[in-house]
Amino acid sequence: MMESSKKPLILIVDDKPEAEEGRAGVISALGLRATVKTPQEVTIADIQSASVVAVDEYLEWDESLHPDTPAFFPVDGLAVIRVLQRHAWANQVSPAFVLRSGELAKLGAALPAGIRESALATQHDLDWAFNKNDERESRRIVELAAATHSLRQVFAGATEWDGGAGWLKLKESEWSKLAMSQVDACRPPDGSVADYTAGSSWLRWFTQKILPYPSFLLSDLHTSLRLRLSLQSFENVIASDSDLSHLLRPFQYRGHLQDFCGRRWWRAGIEMLIDEIVADADWETSETEALSKRLSDLHGDELDFIEEAHPVVAIDSDYVESPWVIDSAEAVRLSPDLWPVFADEPWASIEDVQDDATLKALVAKEDRARI
């Protein structure tokens, strides 16, 4: 068991510290250290020892503490974070800086709701922006602290950097090399930038560019689509004790931040399984037929398969995915802002595009003639 003094520390900065003591207690119960301080109580030593610095958006100040010069008056938590970030840089430490707000929708009103937390983080040079009303907030902050602490140890030279395989907890397997090639295709900051930032650039890449989008890791929805299963059937399989459930479990992502944005799956493992099933089927059997027969046999119970010939996941103008897949013949490709070029191309239904001017503006040039 890790010594208490060596456990990652979460520094909560709030103008009403007594209201956050319960949060600190929850974090401690989850196995990490937590301390709550007002902005004026934070010291350089606090910044140096913290893995995560979590600052409240709205802060009430004693006006007598501030000079009249605007440059010395942090108007909100975002301004406080900028000051603390510069102190961290001057002291050569890289804790994760996150904003905590009960009004993220107001702060990020112009940003798509489906990616608002990551988009706000990108916009304001943060590692993340948390919704204080989210019941999972404490657990997610703990995940972020553990991930940051691990990266800090690696880039401090405690262990050799292996391109991220160890941090991602990717075990050696017949598909692990393919998985790492897919990681590399997503342009992770592995070189001097990662070293210079003590791994914080890797953390931001992973949280802001990988987890919210389908790339080398896939959500339940995107995984079920590739297996030609309905989302409900896929979730039922995973919750069961069938042979199919056991077959899929090694493909589940178990690395840092595994629950941060919901369950994720290694694309390489899922693709290898599909290739093996298709290769074992008769040559005249389609991929859909091969998957339907083999997966049903492995599960031992009836499964609901996707009927669309070319299924895709559709999003709306808020980048929120529909749980029901549609055929690409009924959809158009999109080129939305902030969407990584290495992620799977997003789609929208033609019907939704025709009814939503905001969504229509996102349609890729090559598909505009179809609407």
C-alpha positions as CSV (number, residue, x, y, z in Angstrom):
1,M,0.0,0.0,0.0
2,M,1.3,3.5,-0.9
3,E,2.4,5.6,2.0
4,S,-0.1,8.4,2.8
5,S,2.5,11.1,2.1
6,K,3.2,9.7,-1.3
7,K,-0.4,9.5,-2.4
8,P,-1.4,12.1,-5.1
9,L,-2.7,15.3,-3.5
10,I,-5.7,17.3,-4.8
11,L,-5.7,21.0,-3.9
12,I,-9.2,22.4,-3.9
13,V,-9.3,26.2,-4.0
14,D,-12.5,27.8,-3.0
15,D,-13.6,31.0,-1.2
16,K,-15.9,28.9,1.1
17,P,-13.6,26.1,2.2
18,E,-16.0,24.8,4.8
19,A,-18.5,23.9,2.1
20,E,-15.9,21.7,0.3
21,E,-14.7,19.7,3.3
22,G,-17.2,17.0,2.5
23,R,-15.7,16.8,-1.0
24,A,-12.2,16.5,0.4
25,G,-13.5,13.7,2.7
26,V,-15.0,11.8,-0.3
27,I,-11.6,12.1,-2.2
28,S,-9.8,10.8,0.9
29,A,-12.2,7.9,1.1
30,L,-11.3,7.1,-2.5
31,G,-7.7,6.7,-1.5
32,L,-6.0,10.1,-2.3
33,R,-5.1,13.1,-0.2
34,A,-7.1,16.3,-0.4
35,T,-6.8,19.8,1.1
36,V,-9.1,22.8,0.8
37,K,-7.8,26.4,0.9
38,T,-8.9,29.9,0.0
39,P,-7.0,31.5,-2.9
40,Q,-5.1,33.7,-0.5
41,E,-4.0,30.7,1.6
42,V,-2.4,28.8,-1.3
43,T,1.4,28.6,-1.1
44,I,4.2,27.7,-3.6
45,A,4.6,24.5,-1.6
46,D,1.0,23.6,-2.2
47,I,1.4,24.0,-6.0
48,Q,4.6,22.0,-5.9
49,S,3.1,19.1,-4.1
50,A,-0.4,18.9,-5.8
51,S,-1.2,16.6,-8.7
52,V,-4.4,18.5,-9.3
53,V,-5.3,22.1,-8.5
54,A,-9.1,22.5,-8.7
55,V,-10.3,26.1,-8.6
56,D,-13.9,27.2,-8.2
57,E,-15.2,29.5,-11.0
58,Y,-16.9,32.1,-8.8
59,L,-14.9,33.6,-5.9
60,E,-16.0,36.3,-3.5
61,W,-13.2,38.5,-2.3
62,D,-12.7,40.9,0.6
63,E,-12.3,44.1,-1.5
64,S,-9.8,45.5,1.0
65,L,-7.3,42.9,-0.1
66,H,-7.1,44.2,-3.6
67,P,-5.4,47.3,-5.0
68,D,-7.2,49.3,-7.6
69,T,-4.9,48.2,-10.4
70,P,-6.8,45.6,-12.6
71,A,-3.6,43.6,-13.3
72,F,-3.6,42.6,-9.6
73,F,-7.3,41.7,-9.3
74,P,-8.2,38.1,-10.4
75,V,-11.9,38.5,-11.3
76,D,-12.7,34.8,-11.2
77,G,-11.4,31.3,-10.8
78,L,-10.0,31.3,-14.4
79,A,-7.9,34.3,-13.6
80,V,-6.6,32.7,-10.4
81,I,-5.7,29.5,-12.4
82,R,-3.6,31.6,-14.8
83,V,-1.6,33.1,-11.9
84,L,-1.1,29.7,-10.3
85,Q,-0.1,28.2,-13.6
86,R,2.7,30.7,-14.0
87,H,3.9,29.9,-10.5
88,A,3.9,26.2,-11.3
89,W,5.9,26.9,-14.5
90,A,8.4,29.0,-12.6
91,N,8.9,26.2,-10.1
92,Q,9.1,23.5,-12.8
93,V,6.1,21.5,-11.8
94,S,3.1,20.5,-13.9
95,P,0.0,19.8,-11.8
96,A,-3.3,19.4,-13.7
97,F,-5.2,22.7,-13.4
98,V,-9.0,22.3,-13.6
99,L,-12.0,24.6,-13.2
100,R,-15.0,23.6,-11.1
101,S,-18.2,25.3,-11.9
102,G,-21.9,24.9,-11.3
103,E,-22.6,26.9,-14.4
104,L,-20.6,25.3,-17.2
105,A,-23.5,25.7,-19.6
106,K,-23.4,29.4,-19.0
107,L,-19.6,29.7,-19.3
108,G,-19.5,27.6,-22.4
109,A,-22.9,28.5,-23.9
110,A,-21.3,29.0,-27.4
111,L,-19.7,25.5,-27.3
112,P,-21.3,22.2,-28.3
113,A,-22.8,20.6,-25.2
114,G,-21.5,17.1,-26.1
115,I,-17.9,18.2,-25.8
116,R,-18.3,21.3,-23.5
117,E,-16.0,20.2,-20.7
118,S,-13.1,19.3,-23.0
119,A,-13.7,22.3,-25.3
120,L,-13.7,24.7,-22.3
121,A,-10.5,23.2,-21.2
122,T,-8.9,23.8,-24.6
123,Q,-10.3,27.3,-24.8
124,H,-9.0,28.4,-21.4
125,D,-5.7,26.5,-21.3
126,L,-6.9,24.1,-18.6
127,D,-6.6,20.3,-18.2
128,W,-10.3,20.0,-17.7
129,A,-13.5,21.8,-16.7
130,F,-15.7,20.0,-14.2
131,N,-19.4,20.4,-13.6
132,K,-19.8,20.7,-9.8
133,N,-23.3,19.3,-10.1
134,D,-22.0,16.1,-11.6
135,E,-22.3,13.3,-8.9
136,R,-19.2,11.7,-10.5
137,E,-17.1,14.8,-10.0
138,S,-15.0,13.6,-7.1
139,R,-14.3,10.2,-8.7
140,R,-13.3,11.8,-11.9
141,I,-10.9,14.3,-10.2
142,V,-9.4,11.3,-8.4
143,E,-8.8,9.6,-11.7
144,L,-7.2,12.7,-13.1
145,A,-4.9,13.1,-10.1
146,A,-3.8,9.4,-10.4
147,A,-3.1,9.8,-14.1
148,T,-1.2,13.1,-13.6
149,H,0.8,11.6,-10.7
150,S,1.8,8.6,-12.9
151,L,2.9,10.8,-15.8
152,R,4.9,13.0,-13.4
153,Q,6.8,9.9,-12.2
154,V,7.6,8.7,-15.7
155,F,8.9,12.0,-17.0
156,A,10.9,12.6,-13.8
157,G,12.8,9.5,-14.9
158,A,11.4,7.0,-12.4
159,T,10.6,4.7,-15.4
160,E,11.4,4.7,-19.1
161,W,8.8,6.2,-21.4
162,D,7.5,3.5,-23.8
163,G,5.4,5.6,-26.0
164,G,2.5,5.4,-23.6
165,A,1.9,1.7,-23.6
166,G,2.6,1.4,-19.9
167,W,0.5,4.4,-18.9
168,L,-2.3,3.0,-21.1
169,K,-1.8,-0.4,-19.4
170,L,-1.7,-2.1,-22.8
171,K,-0.6,-5.7,-22.2
172,E,1.4,-7.5,-24.9
173,S,-0.9,-9.5,-27.1
174,E,-1.4,-10.4,-30.8
175,W,-3.1,-7.0,-31.4
176,S,-1.0,-4.8,-29.1
177,K,1.4,-3.7,-31.9
178,L,-1.6,-2.7,-34.0
179,A,-3.0,-0.8,-31.0
180,M,0.2,1.2,-30.6
181,S,0.4,2.0,-34.3
182,Q,-3.1,3.4,-34.0
183,V,-2.0,5.4,-31.0
184,D,0.9,6.8,-33.0
185,A,-1.5,7.7,-35.8
186,C,-3.3,10.1,-33.4
187,R,-0.2,12.2,-33.1
188,P,0.6,12.0,-29.4
189,P,3.2,14.5,-28.0
190,D,6.0,11.9,-27.4
191,G,9.0,14.0,-28.0
192,S,10.5,17.2,-26.6
193,V,7.1,18.7,-26.0
194,A,6.1,15.9,-23.7
195,D,9.4,16.1,-21.9
196,Y,9.3,19.8,-21.5
197,T,5.8,19.7,-20.0
198,A,6.5,16.7,-17.7
199,G,3.8,14.8,-19.5
200,S,1.0,17.3,-19.1
201,S,0.8,17.7,-22.9
202,W,0.2,14.0,-23.1
203,L,-2.6,14.2,-20.5
204,R,-4.3,17.0,-22.4
205,W,-4.0,15.2,-25.7
206,F,-5.6,12.1,-24.1
207,T,-8.4,13.8,-22.3
208,Q,-9.2,16.5,-24.8
209,K,-8.5,14.8,-28.2
210,I,-8.8,11.0,-27.5
211,L,-11.5,10.2,-24.9
212,P,-14.3,12.4,-26.4
213,Y,-13.9,11.1,-29.9
214,P,-13.7,7.7,-31.7
215,S,-10.1,6.9,-32.5
216,F,-7.9,4.1,-31.1
217,L,-10.4,3.9,-28.2
218,L,-14.1,3.4,-28.9
219,S,-17.2,3.9,-26.8
220,D,-19.8,1.2,-26.2
221,L,-21.8,2.7,-29.1
222,H,-19.0,2.7,-31.6
223,T,-17.9,-0.8,-30.5
224,S,-21.4,-2.2,-30.8
225,L,-21.7,-0.7,-34.3
226,R,-18.5,-2.5,-35.5
227,L,-19.8,-5.8,-34.1
228,R,-23.2,-5.1,-35.9
229,L,-24.9,-5.3,-32.5
230,S,-27.6,-2.9,-31.2
231,L,-26.3,-0.9,-28.3
232,Q,-28.7,-2.6,-25.9
233,S,-27.6,-6.1,-27.0
234,F,-24.0,-5.1,-26.6
235,E,-24.6,-3.8,-23.1
236,N,-26.5,-7.0,-22.2
237,V,-23.6,-9.1,-23.4
238,I,-21.1,-7.2,-21.3
239,A,-23.3,-7.5,-18.2
240,S,-23.6,-11.2,-18.7
241,D,-21.3,-14.1,-18.0
242,S,-21.5,-15.6,-21.5
243,D,-18.5,-16.9,-23.5
244,L,-18.9,-13.8,-25.7
245,S,-18.6,-11.5,-22.7
246,H,-15.4,-13.2,-21.6
247,L,-14.1,-13.0,-25.2
248,L,-14.6,-9.3,-25.3
249,R,-13.3,-8.4,-21.8
250,P,-9.5,-8.3,-22.8
251,F,-10.4,-5.6,-25.3
252,Q,-11.8,-3.2,-22.6
253,Y,-9.5,-0.3,-21.9
254,R,-8.1,-0.6,-18.4
255,G,-5.5,2.2,-18.3
256,H,-5.6,5.6,-16.6
257,L,-8.8,7.5,-16.9
258,Q,-10.7,4.3,-17.9
259,D,-14.0,5.7,-16.5
260,F,-13.4,9.4,-17.0
261,C,-15.7,9.7,-20.1
262,G,-17.4,6.3,-19.9
263,R,-16.3,2.8,-20.8
264,R,-13.8,2.5,-23.7
265,W,-12.6,-0.4,-25.8
266,W,-9.4,-1.0,-27.8
267,R,-10.2,-0.6,-31.4
268,A,-7.3,-2.9,-32.5
269,G,-8.7,-5.8,-30.4
270,I,-12.2,-5.4,-31.7
271,E,-11.0,-5.3,-35.3
272,M,-8.8,-8.4,-34.8
273,L,-11.8,-10.3,-33.5
274,I,-13.9,-9.3,-36.4
275,D,-11.2,-10.2,-38.9
276,E,-10.8,-13.7,-37.3
277,I,-14.6,-14.3,-37.4
278,V,-14.9,-13.3,-41.0
279,A,-11.8,-15.3,-42.0
280,D,-13.3,-18.5,-40.3
281,A,-16.6,-18.1,-42.2
282,D,-17.3,-19.5,-45.6
283,W,-16.0,-17.3,-48.4
284,E,-19.5,-16.5,-49.7
285,T,-20.7,-15.4,-46.2
286,S,-21.0,-11.6,-45.7
287,E,-19.4,-9.9,-42.7
288,T,-22.8,-9.2,-41.2
289,E,-23.9,-12.9,-41.5
290,A,-20.6,-14.2,-40.1
291,L,-20.8,-11.9,-37.1
292,S,-24.4,-12.6,-36.5
293,K,-23.9,-16.4,-36.4
294,R,-20.6,-16.5,-34.4
295,L,-21.6,-13.9,-31.8
296,S,-25.0,-15.5,-31.2
297,D,-23.4,-18.9,-30.8
298,L,-20.9,-17.5,-28.3
299,H,-23.5,-15.6,-26.3
300,G,-25.9,-18.6,-26.3
301,D,-29.0,-16.3,-26.4
302,E,-30.8,-14.1,-28.9
303,L,-29.1,-10.9,-29.9
304,D,-30.4,-7.9,-31.8
305,F,-28.3,-7.1,-34.8
306,I,-28.1,-3.9,-36.9
307,E,-29.9,-4.2,-40.1
308,E,-28.4,-1.2,-41.9
309,A,-26.0,-2.2,-44.7
310,H,-23.6,0.7,-44.0
311,P,-24.3,1.8,-40.4
312,V,-22.9,5.1,-39.0
313,V,-23.3,7.0,-35.8
314,A,-25.0,10.4,-36.2
315,I,-24.5,13.5,-34.1
316,D,-26.5,16.6,-33.7
317,S,-25.4,20.3,-33.7
318,D,-24.3,19.8,-30.0
319,Y,-22.0,16.9,-31.0
320,V,-24.3,14.6,-29.0
321,E,-24.4,11.1,-30.5
322,S,-27.7,9.4,-31.3
323,P,-27.9,5.9,-29.7
324,W,-29.6,4.7,-32.9
325,V,-27.4,4.1,-35.9
326,I,-28.5,5.0,-39.4
327,D,-27.4,4.0,-42.8
328,S,-24.8,6.2,-44.5
329,A,-27.3,6.5,-47.5
330,E,-29.5,8.6,-45.2
331,A,-26.6,10.6,-43.8
332,V,-24.0,13.2,-44.7
333,R,-20.5,13.7,-43.4
334,L,-19.6,16.7,-41.2
335,S,-16.6,18.8,-40.7
336,P,-17.2,20.3,-37.2
337,D,-14.9,22.6,-35.4
338,L,-12.6,21.0,-32.8
339,W,-13.1,17.5,-34.2
340,P,-9.6,15.9,-34.5
341,V,-8.6,15.0,-38.1
342,F,-7.5,11.5,-36.9
343,A,-10.8,10.6,-35.3
344,D,-13.6,8.8,-37.2
345,E,-15.5,11.1,-39.5
346,P,-18.7,12.3,-37.9
347,W,-22.1,12.0,-39.6
348,A,-25.6,13.5,-39.3
349,S,-28.9,12.4,-40.7
350,I,-30.0,14.3,-43.8
351,E,-33.4,14.8,-42.2
352,D,-31.8,16.5,-39.1
353,V,-29.5,18.6,-41.3
354,Q,-32.5,19.9,-43.3
355,D,-34.2,20.9,-40.1
356,D,-31.2,22.5,-38.3
357,A,-29.4,25.4,-39.8
358,T,-26.5,25.1,-37.3
359,L,-26.0,21.4,-38.2
360,K,-26.3,22.2,-41.9
361,A,-23.4,24.6,-41.7
362,L,-21.2,21.7,-40.5
363,V,-21.8,19.5,-43.5
364,A,-18.6,18.6,-45.3
365,K,-18.1,20.3,-48.7
366,E,-18.1,17.0,-50.6
367,D,-21.6,16.1,-49.2
368,R,-23.4,19.4,-49.5
369,A,-24.9,18.5,-52.9
370,R,-26.8,15.7,-51.2
371,I,-28.9,18.1,-49.1
